[in-house]
């Protein structure tokens, strides 16, 4: 999202402004004079989600989107959580309506959202969690945090491998960031009454040539596109609260990991973007204001 916004290819919501960034951690420095502060006080250590402007020393945020930072957490650990874990919670629970015992497939398995989603699915009782990734080291890493089986799409036939793993029964939930290249494969792999949630279109948004849509009808597949940043504040508050309830206790206890690939000074944000564009990371890339 940060890369596409920087390049002018992201539909920024009107309340976002021109400055990049949607997640942050920091200290409350001021509370609006006409605002009910709720439980918040100046000096509180917090983290949270904003519509934009987090690449800055100061951000303005609704108090309803703040989360208290545990004292033993680093600033970078807290900043790596909001957008990633809220999006994963939204996709798996709010949109896909995941049920214990179901099988889940996360495409772009080493992305920060999928790394969170893999763990959320396991914690919620998935019978199997599969992922597709683009490197062997990512296969090992995603399996180390809970994936039942991961597949390098560059060197293996992930579609046939997942079919074999499910005894041709398919998967119940598919979370897809890829779009065009995986669309018909997702339909082929979907189980009866499966839910496919589209979170991105990395390979494009236009399907080439004729497409067989009979599986959608025959298997009663539900396909839903989902966004977070463009949703209204009330919706975002609801998903944030769901994340706080379902994921945060596991993160605090250490049962759920928050992988961080690298921490940069915000003075070196261009290097951070270069690493992001290289598509080699396994976890969050965080910039510290110093």
Secondary structure, DSSP 8 states (H G I E B T S, - for coil): -HHHHHTT-S---TTT-SS--SEEEEE-----TTS--TT--TT-EEEEE-SS--SSS-----GGGEEE--TTS-HHHHHTTHHHHHHHHIIIIIIS---TT-EEEESSTTSHHHHHHHHHHHHTT-SEEEEEESSHHHHHHHHHTT-SEEEETTTS-HHHHHHHHTTT--EEEEEES--GGGHHHHHHHEEEEEEEEE---TT-S---S----HHHHHTT-EEEE--STTS-HHHHHHHHHHHHHHTHHHHHHTSS---EEEEEEGGGHHHHHHHHHHT--SSEEEEE--
